[in-house]
Amino acid sequence: MIPGIGDSDLMISQPYHLYVERTDAARNMARYYAMSIEPNLFGDICLLRTWGRIGAKGQTMIHHFGREEEAVELFLDLLRRKRKRGYRPRASAPT
C-alpha cells in the first residue's frame, strides 16, 4: 500500500468524471449529461449530475453518500442507462 493513498475515507481513489451527448438533428435534439464524484466540505462523497440542452445551463442534482462505493454504484448505473438511450462521449472536450 502506498502511504497517503487509500488511508482516508474522504479520499476519492479514482477520478470519476463523465460528459456525454445525445444529438438527433431530425428531432431537434441536442442534449448533454455530465456526472462527477467529489468530496464536499463536510466529508460526504457527492455525485453531481448536470443535464440539459447543449449550450444551456441545464439542471443540477447532488446526491450525498457516506461511502465512495455507493456513489460509484449509482454513477455506473446512470452511465448504463444513458448509453442505452443513445448518449455517447463527445469527440472533443466541451468548452
LUMKEBA-453106 format. One record per residue (C-alpha): residue number from 1; x negated, y, z. Coordinates in pm, 1 decimal. Layout:
# LUMKEBA-453106
{seq=NUM; x=X; y=Y; z=Z};
...
# end
This chain:
# LUMKEBA-453106
{seq=1; x=0.0; y=0.0; z=0.0};
{seq=2; x=-128.3; y=346.8; z=-85.6};
{seq=3; x=-140.4; y=578.7; z=219.2};
{seq=4; x=119.4; y=851.9; z=199.0};
{seq=5; x=319.6; y=669.4; z=-67.9};
{seq=6; x=639.5; y=497.3; z=38.2};
{seq=7; x=589.1; y=556.5; z=410.5};
{seq=8; x=865.9; y=816.2; z=435.6};
{seq=9; x=1238.3; y=753.3; z=396.0};
{seq=10; x=1267.0; y=1102.6; z=246.5};
{seq=11; x=1025.4; y=1041.9; z=-38.6};
{seq=12; x=1156.8; y=967.4; z=-385.2};
{seq=13; x=941.0; y=677.3; z=-502.3};
{seq=14; x=1034.0; y=712.4; z=-872.1};
{seq=15; x=1139.3; y=1016.5; z=-1074.2};
{seq=16; x=1499.0; y=980.8; z=-1187.4};
{seq=17; x=1592.8; y=1241.1; z=-1448.3};
{seq=18; x=1825.9; y=1186.6; z=-1741.5};
{seq=19; x=1961.5; y=1406.7; z=-2019.7};
{seq=20; x=2186.8; y=1252.2; z=-2287.3};
{seq=21; x=2417.9; y=1391.2; z=-2553.9};
{seq=22; x=2720.6; y=1276.0; z=-2748.1};
{seq=23; x=2797.8; y=1454.8; z=-3073.2};
{seq=24; x=3055.3; y=1396.8; z=-3345.2};
{seq=25; x=3099.8; y=1678.7; z=-3597.7};
{seq=26; x=3421.5; y=1525.8; z=-3735.2};
{seq=27; x=3581.8; y=1552.9; z=-3389.6};
{seq=28; x=3413.1; y=1884.7; z=-3296.8};
{seq=29; x=3246.2; y=1701.9; z=-3007.8};
{seq=30; x=2917.4; y=1824.3; z=-2862.9};
{seq=31; x=2875.9; y=1707.3; z=-2503.5};
{seq=32; x=2584.0; y=1667.3; z=-2267.0};
{seq=33; x=2536.7; y=1477.8; z=-1943.3};
{seq=34; x=2243.0; y=1522.1; z=-1705.3};
{seq=35; x=2152.1; y=1346.4; z=-1379.7};
{seq=36; x=1865.9; y=1357.8; z=-1133.5};
{seq=37; x=1791.2; y=1215.1; z=-790.0};
{seq=38; x=1628.5; y=1459.0; z=-548.2};
{seq=39; x=1594.4; y=1510.2; z=-172.8};
{seq=40; x=1770.8; y=1809.1; z=-17.8};
{seq=41; x=1650.3; y=2031.6; z=266.0};
{seq=42; x=1833.2; y=1820.7; z=525.3};
{seq=43; x=1663.5; y=1493.6; z=434.1};
{seq=44; x=1950.3; y=1343.8; z=235.5};
{seq=45; x=1893.1; y=1188.2; z=-103.4};
{seq=46; x=2116.5; y=1357.8; z=-361.6};
{seq=47; x=2233.6; y=1254.9; z=-705.6};
{seq=48; x=2300.6; y=1572.0; z=-905.7};
{seq=49; x=2527.4; y=1536.7; z=-1208.7};
{seq=50; x=2591.5; y=1810.4; z=-1466.0};
{seq=51; x=2808.1; y=1776.1; z=-1775.9};
{seq=52; x=2994.1; y=1981.8; z=-2031.3};
{seq=53; x=2985.7; y=2117.5; z=-2384.1};
{seq=54; x=2637.2; y=2169.5; z=-2526.6};
{seq=55; x=2545.9; y=2536.2; z=-2487.0};
{seq=56; x=2789.5; y=2591.6; z=-2196.8};
{seq=57; x=2719.4; y=2593.6; z=-1823.3};
{seq=58; x=2938.5; y=2290.8; z=-1756.5};
{seq=59; x=3032.3; y=2138.1; z=-1423.8};
{seq=60; x=2817.9; y=2004.1; z=-1140.9};
{seq=61; x=2878.4; y=1735.8; z=-880.8};
{seq=62; x=2642.8; y=1640.2; z=-597.7};
{seq=63; x=2656.1; y=1302.1; z=-421.8};
{seq=64; x=2475.7; y=1263.1; z=-86.0};
{seq=65; x=2317.7; y=934.0; z=23.3};
{seq=66; x=2128.4; y=813.3; z=326.8};
{seq=67; x=1906.8; y=582.7; z=119.2};
{seq=68; x=1743.6; y=621.8; z=-220.5};
{seq=69; x=1857.4; y=273.3; z=-327.1};
{seq=70; x=2223.9; y=379.0; z=-304.0};
{seq=71; x=2159.9; y=682.3; z=-524.8};
{seq=72; x=1971.3; y=471.1; z=-779.8};
{seq=73; x=2256.8; y=219.2; z=-791.7};
{seq=74; x=2508.1; y=493.1; z=-881.9};
{seq=75; x=2259.2; y=653.5; z=-1125.2};
{seq=76; x=2221.3; y=325.6; z=-1316.1};
{seq=77; x=2595.7; y=255.3; z=-1311.7};
{seq=78; x=2672.3; y=600.3; z=-1455.3};
{seq=79; x=2397.9; y=555.4; z=-1716.1};
{seq=80; x=2555.5; y=226.5; z=-1831.9};
{seq=81; x=2897.2; y=394.0; z=-1858.7};
{seq=82; x=2762.0; y=687.3; z=-2060.4};
{seq=83; x=2573.6; y=460.7; z=-2301.3};
{seq=84; x=2892.7; y=259.8; z=-2361.9};
{seq=85; x=3069.4; y=584.1; z=-2451.7};
{seq=86; x=2805.9; y=676.9; z=-2709.0};
{seq=87; x=2575.3; y=912.1; z=-2516.3};
{seq=88; x=2215.7; y=892.1; z=-2637.8};
{seq=89; x=1886.3; y=1057.9; z=-2537.6};
{seq=90; x=1812.1; y=1377.3; z=-2722.1};
{seq=91; x=1523.3; y=1364.7; z=-2969.6};
{seq=92; x=1360.3; y=1671.8; z=-2809.4};
{seq=93; x=1386.6; y=1821.7; z=-2462.7};
{seq=94; x=1663.1; y=2079.8; z=-2405.2};
{seq=95; x=1562.8; y=2444.7; z=-2377.0};
# end
